[in-house]
Amino acid sequence: MTGDGQHIETGTEFAPLAIMALTGGEPAGGQMVSFFVDDPEGTGTDFHGGSPVRITTASDGTGTTDVPLLAGEAPGIVEVKVIAEGARTSFSLTVSGHPDGNGGA
């Protein structure tokens, strides 16, 4: 799982989120995986076009979001919940306000 723990400024794009689907400890290709944004702090963060985003894992069990996840305009913690074939995991992401000064230069 990659992409967990990202911390970005409001109004910017998170790096893609990637998972590895396993069945019986082996990579599981062809699995449908759903990514849902949970935004209890009201940051306004969501996938372009809305949540959920659904992907199908590759033959090696890997899957990566191909839809941009855009940070909203308010700071806070966002959780992206991932569900596949009864398995669940989540990514914890942070949206921070713009830094003081000229955009973080």
N, C-alpha and C positions, 0 to 999 in steps of 0.2 A: 504494500500500500504506500503510495507516494502522494505528497501534496498536503498531508496533515500538518497542522501547526503553522500554516502560512499567516503572515501578518503584513497587511498592505494598507495603503492609504485609501480614503474614500474616493469613489469614482474611478478606480482603476480595475484591472482585470487580474483575477487569480490565475496562477499556473494551473494547467489541467490536473485533474484528480485521476489517479490510476489505482487499480485493484488487481489482485490475483485470485481468481476463483479456483477453489479446490473441491474435489469430491473424493473422499477416502484418502486424502493426503496427496492426490495426484492432480495436476492441472486439468481444469474442466473447460474445454472449448465449447463454444456454442451456447453458453449460458446467458439468459436475459438478465440484465442488471439494471436496477432503477436507482437514480440519485434524486433525493428530495431535499430541498432547502428548508431548514427549520430556523426561523428568524425571530425568536421571542423578544429580542431587544429592539426590534423595529429598525434595523439598519437600512432596509430597502434592498438588500443583496438578493440576487436571483440569477438564474441562468437566462441568457438571452432567449427570449421567447417563452420563458416561464419554466416552472418545475412541474412534474419530474422530467428528467432527461433519462432516456433509456438507451442502453448500448447492448451489444452482443459480444461476448468475449471471443478472442482469437483462439486458434487451435492450441496455443501454449497456455491458455487460461487467463491471459492478460486482457485488460480492458481499460480504456482511457476516455474520459469525457472529451467529446469533440465539439461541444457547444460552450462558448465563453461563459464563465461565471463572473459576473460584474459586481463589484463592491458598491453598495448603496452610498447615500450621502450622509448617513449618520454613523458614528462609531459604535462598536459593540462586538459581541461574540455571535458567530453564526455556526450552526452545525449542519453538515450535509450528511443525511442518513442514507445508507446504501443497503438495498435489499435484493437478494438473489436466492431463489430456490430455498427459501426458509432461513437462509443465513443472513446475518445483519452485522454491520459495522458502521462507523461514522468518522467523519473528518471534523475537527474543531478548527475554525478559522477566525481570525481577528481583523476587524476593520477599524483603522485608527483615523483620527482627524488629520487634516493637512498639517504638516509641520509649520512652525512659525517661519517667516521669511519668504523667500522667493521660490516656493514649490519644492523645497528639499535639496536645492543645489548646494 
